[in-house]
Amino acid sequence: MTKTTLRKAGGSAITTVPALISDSLKLNIGDELTWEIENGKVILKALKPVRKKSKLDDLLDKFEASQNVRSLEDEQWLNSAPRGKELL
């Protein structure tokens, strides 16, 4: 559990978002948040979706072998000699 203190700023009460929370939600300055009250508890939600890290196996499952078919143009380019000062 993380604890913060309400402070007065103009006519509003403000608080900070602890680094532990902003880091885990990948929040940045300027991101929008929503505040809700549910069963006597305050629920704070980020409006942007939290990006899930992809696993290599999940990415490879989406890959179809048919997408890896080389065209005649691809083969000619791969088999051609360098034309400039490319490093091999």
N, CA, C and O of each residue as an XYZ file, in Angstrom:
352
protein
N       0.849     -1.171      0.000
C       0.000      0.000      0.000
C       0.896      1.235      0.000
O       1.929      1.276      0.668
N       0.477      2.228     -0.758
C       1.203      3.487     -0.836
C       0.323      4.588     -0.268
O      -0.890      4.591     -0.477
N       0.933      5.518      0.448
C       0.180      6.570      1.114
C       0.646      7.936      0.612
O       1.847      8.171      0.471
N      -0.308      8.842      0.341
C       0.005     10.221     -0.020
C      -0.859     11.149      0.823
O      -1.767     10.699      1.522
N      -0.574     12.445      0.753
C      -1.301     13.442      1.537
C      -1.978     14.433      0.602
O      -1.385     14.859     -0.389
N      -3.208     14.800      0.910
C      -3.897     15.829      0.142
C      -3.335     17.193      0.515
O      -3.063     17.471      1.683
N      -3.164     18.045     -0.502
C      -2.713     19.414     -0.292
C      -3.667     20.354     -0.998
O      -4.403     19.946     -1.897
N      -3.654     21.605     -0.593
C      -4.532     22.601     -1.197
C      -3.771     23.316     -2.310
O      -2.615     23.706     -2.141
N      -4.436     23.480     -3.445
C      -3.886     24.239     -4.572
C      -5.047     25.019     -5.180
O      -5.874     24.448     -5.891
N      -5.111     26.305     -4.907
C      -6.254     27.091     -5.356
C      -7.491     26.613     -4.646
O      -7.520     26.537     -3.418
N      -8.525     26.288     -5.418
C      -9.756     25.798     -4.820
C      -9.856     24.288     -4.807
O     -10.902     23.735     -4.468
N      -8.776     23.614     -5.174
C      -8.809     22.151     -5.269
C      -7.899     21.509     -4.237
O      -6.984     22.139     -3.708
N      -8.171     20.256     -3.969
C      -7.277     19.430     -3.166
C      -6.485     18.589     -4.158
O      -7.060     17.991     -5.068
N      -5.159     18.541     -3.986
C      -4.331     17.781     -4.914
C      -3.526     16.732     -4.162
O      -3.330     16.824     -2.950
N      -3.071     15.747     -4.896
C      -2.181     14.726     -4.362
C      -1.221     14.316     -5.464
O      -1.399     14.715     -6.615
N      -0.226     13.542     -5.143
C       0.726     13.052     -6.134
C       0.438     11.592     -6.442
O      -0.202     10.893     -5.658
N       0.912     11.149     -7.580
C       0.846      9.727     -7.924
C       2.230      9.174     -7.611
O       3.209      9.581     -8.235
N       2.328      8.257     -6.660
C       3.636      7.707     -6.284
C       4.347      7.054     -7.475
O       3.710      6.496     -8.369
N       5.676      7.138     -7.464
C       6.479      6.591     -8.558
C       6.198      5.110     -8.797
O       6.165      4.669     -9.945
N       5.999      4.346     -7.743
C       5.708      2.917     -7.882
C       4.475      2.695     -8.761
O       4.452      1.795     -9.601
N       3.458      3.523     -8.555
C       2.206      3.384     -9.324
C       2.394      3.913    -10.740
O       2.018      3.242    -11.700
N       2.972      5.111    -10.887
C       3.130      5.674    -12.233
C       4.072      4.828    -13.084
O       3.868      4.702    -14.291
N       5.095      4.252    -12.472
C       6.004      3.382    -13.225
C       5.312      2.103    -13.677
O       5.466      1.688    -14.825
N       4.551      1.476    -12.785
C       3.907      0.212    -13.147
C       2.817      0.412    -14.201
O       2.551     -0.491    -14.995
N       2.183      1.591    -14.214
C       1.160      1.890    -15.225
C       1.744      2.615    -16.433
O       1.026      2.914    -17.388
N       3.048      2.900    -16.391
C       3.737      3.625    -17.458
C       3.058      4.968    -17.743
O       2.828      5.341    -18.894
N       2.745      5.684    -16.650
C       2.119      6.999    -16.772
C       3.175      8.054    -17.065
O       4.311      7.959    -16.599
N       2.793      9.047    -17.831
C       3.666     10.170    -18.149
C       2.969     11.462    -17.762
O       1.744     11.500    -17.648
N       3.736     12.513    -17.560
C       3.164     13.822    -17.276
C       2.245     14.201    -18.431
O       2.631     14.107    -19.596
N       1.052     14.622    -18.109
C       0.079     14.996    -19.140
C      -0.938     13.898    -19.446
O      -1.954     14.166    -20.087
N      -0.682     12.671    -19.000
C      -1.659     11.597    -19.215
C      -2.937     11.914    -18.446
O      -2.893     12.505    -17.367
N      -4.066     11.518    -19.008
C      -5.351     11.748    -18.356
C      -5.737     10.562    -17.480
O      -5.511      9.405    -17.833
N      -6.324     10.878    -16.333
C      -6.775      9.872    -15.382
C      -8.245     10.126    -15.064
O      -8.704     11.268    -15.116
N      -8.982      9.072    -14.736
C     -10.360      9.231    -14.276
C     -10.429      8.845    -12.809
O      -9.717      7.953    -12.346
N     -11.304      9.537    -12.087
C     -11.536      9.263    -10.666
C     -12.966      8.782    -10.527
O     -13.883      9.403    -11.065
N     -13.170      7.686     -9.814
C     -14.507      7.157     -9.560
C     -14.615      6.780     -8.085
O     -13.617      6.484     -7.427
N     -15.827      6.798     -7.590
C     -16.081      6.320     -6.228
C     -16.915      5.057     -6.359
O     -17.964      5.051     -7.003
N     -16.430      3.981     -5.734
C     -17.115      2.694     -5.812
C     -17.060      2.040     -4.438
O     -15.980      1.724     -3.939
N     -18.210      1.839     -3.834
C     -18.293      1.219     -2.505
C     -17.406      1.937     -1.480
O     -16.731      1.296     -0.674
N     -17.418      3.262     -1.521
C     -16.650      4.041     -0.560
C     -15.161      4.091     -0.830
O     -14.400      4.578      0.006
N     -14.726      3.595     -1.988
C     -13.311      3.619     -2.356
C     -13.126      4.478     -3.603
O     -13.991      4.517     -4.479
N     -11.998      5.157     -3.670
C     -11.672      5.955     -4.852
C     -10.911      5.058     -5.824
O      -9.922      4.421     -5.461
N     -11.389      5.023     -7.055
C     -10.750      4.238     -8.114
C     -10.142      5.230     -9.100
O     -10.848      6.073     -9.653
N      -8.853      5.129     -9.316
C      -8.133      5.996    -10.238
C      -7.713      5.148    -11.432
O      -7.036      4.132    -11.270
N      -8.117      5.567    -12.640
C      -7.805      4.789    -13.843
C      -7.107      5.660    -14.872
O      -7.465      6.822    -15.062
N      -6.107      5.089    -15.534
C      -5.444      5.758    -16.651
C      -6.318      5.600    -17.879
O      -6.836      4.513    -18.131
N      -6.492      6.671    -18.653
C      -7.327      6.592    -19.844
C      -6.628      5.892    -21.001
O      -7.284      5.369    -21.902
N      -5.298      5.882    -20.979
C      -4.601      5.185    -22.056
C      -4.465      3.716    -21.691
O      -4.325      3.382    -20.514
N      -4.504      2.839    -22.681
C      -4.357      1.417    -22.369
C      -2.934      1.115    -21.910
O      -1.975      1.703    -22.409
N      -2.808      0.206    -20.971
C      -1.498     -0.233    -20.510
C      -0.976     -1.223    -21.545
O      -1.625     -2.224    -21.847
N       0.193     -0.931    -22.079
C       0.754     -1.771    -23.128
C       1.360     -3.038    -22.537
O       2.229     -2.989    -21.666
N       0.879     -4.163    -23.031
C       1.368     -5.452    -22.551
C       2.635     -5.820    -23.314
O       2.707     -5.641    -24.530
N       3.624     -6.329    -22.606
C       4.839     -6.773    -23.270
C       4.535     -8.058    -24.033
O       3.908     -8.976    -23.504
N       4.982     -8.107    -25.269
C       4.764     -9.289    -26.094
C       5.866    -10.302    -25.852
O       7.022     -9.946    -25.621
N       5.493    -11.554    -25.907
C       6.462    -12.636    -25.813
C       6.759    -13.114    -27.230
O       5.880    -13.097    -28.092
N       7.988    -13.537    -27.468
C       8.392    -13.966    -28.793
C       7.486    -15.081    -29.322
O       7.097    -15.052    -30.489
N       7.151    -16.047    -28.494
C       6.289    -17.149    -28.942
C       4.931    -16.635    -29.409
O       4.391    -17.135    -30.396
N       4.366    -15.635    -28.709
C       3.074    -15.068    -29.105
C       3.183    -14.364    -30.455
O       2.284    -14.469    -31.289
N       4.289    -13.645    -30.667
C       4.482    -12.957    -31.943
C       4.669    -13.952    -33.085
O       4.136    -13.759    -34.177
N       5.430    -15.018    -32.826
C       5.659    -16.020    -33.865
C       4.389    -16.787    -34.205
O       4.225    -17.223    -35.344
N       3.485    -16.962    -33.241
C       2.218    -17.639    -33.507
C       1.385    -16.871    -34.523
O       0.607    -17.472    -35.264
N       1.539    -15.544    -34.566
C       0.778    -14.710    -35.498
C       1.391    -14.699    -36.902
O       0.743    -14.297    -37.868
N       2.638    -15.141    -37.001
C       3.366    -15.120    -38.261
C       2.966    -16.311    -39.114
O       2.922    -17.442    -38.629
N       2.678    -16.062    -40.366
C       2.342    -17.144    -41.282
C       3.515    -17.359    -42.226
O       4.098    -16.399    -42.728
N       3.857    -18.613    -42.465
C       4.987    -18.925    -43.340
C       4.780    -18.344    -44.734
O       5.754    -18.002    -45.405
N       3.538    -18.225    -45.181
C       3.261    -17.695    -46.517
C       3.678    -16.232    -46.632
O       3.853    -15.731    -47.743
N       3.841    -15.537    -45.503
C       4.260    -14.139    -45.544
C       5.748    -14.030    -45.845
O       6.245    -12.936    -46.113
N       6.460    -15.143    -45.806
C       7.904    -15.134    -45.996
C       8.293    -15.570    -47.401
O       9.440    -15.958    -47.623
N       7.380    -15.518    -48.340
C       7.663    -15.911    -49.715
C       8.369    -14.753    -50.405
O       7.874    -13.626    -50.420
N       9.532    -15.046    -50.974
C      10.299    -14.011    -51.672
C       9.839    -13.895    -53.116
O       9.600    -14.898    -53.788
N       9.720    -12.675    -53.577
C       9.353    -12.435    -54.969
C      10.605    -12.562    -55.835
O      11.720    -12.617    -55.316
N      10.421    -12.608    -57.139
C      11.543    -12.654    -58.069
C      12.426    -11.418    -57.875
O      13.653    -11.507    -57.925
N      11.792    -10.278    -57.655
C      12.532     -9.035    -57.422
C      13.392     -9.138    -56.149
O      14.540     -8.694    -56.139
N      12.832     -9.728    -55.073
C      13.587     -9.928    -53.835
C      14.812    -10.802    -54.087
O      15.912    -10.477    -53.639
N      14.624    -11.912    -54.803
C      15.724    -12.837    -55.083
C      16.813    -12.169    -55.914
O      18.001    -12.362    -55.656
N      16.408    -11.376    -56.919
C      17.398    -10.681    -57.746
C      18.201     -9.695    -56.907
O      19.417     -9.592    -57.065
N      17.543     -8.985    -56.033
C      18.234     -8.012    -55.184
C      19.189     -8.713    -54.221
O      20.320     -8.265    -54.028
N      18.730     -9.821    -53.611
C      19.579    -10.549    -52.670
C      20.803    -11.162    -53.336
O      21.855    -11.283    -52.710
N      20.674    -11.545    -54.594
C      21.770    -12.203    -55.308
C      22.634    -11.235    -56.124
O      23.609    -11.664    -56.742
N      22.304     -9.959    -56.138
C      23.066     -9.000    -56.935
C      24.337     -8.573    -56.197
O      24.419     -8.642    -54.971
N      25.312     -8.136    -56.972
C      26.588     -7.664    -56.405
C      26.417     -6.238    -55.875
O      25.538     -5.515    -56.344
N      27.235     -5.822    -54.914
C      27.174     -4.441    -54.435
C      27.459     -3.464    -55.559
O      28.250     -3.770    -56.451
N      26.832     -2.294    -55.539
C      27.007     -1.310    -56.585
C      27.766     -0.081    -56.101
O      28.214      0.733    -56.907
N      27.906      0.051    -54.814
C      28.583      1.223    -54.263
C      29.641      0.777    -53.276
O      30.405     -0.153    -53.536
N      29.675      1.447    -52.152
C      30.678      1.141    -51.123
C      30.042      0.453    -49.930
O      30.401      0.722    -48.784
N      29.093     -0.441    -50.205
C      28.436     -1.160    -49.118
C      29.422     -2.058    -48.401
O      30.324     -2.636    -49.007
N      29.229     -2.161    -47.096
C      30.046     -3.083    -46.321
C      29.344     -4.424    -46.276
O      28.139     -4.485    -46.034
N      30.064     -5.472    -46.499
C      29.467     -6.797    -46.457
C      29.872     -7.509    -45.207
O      29.467     -8.650    -44.987
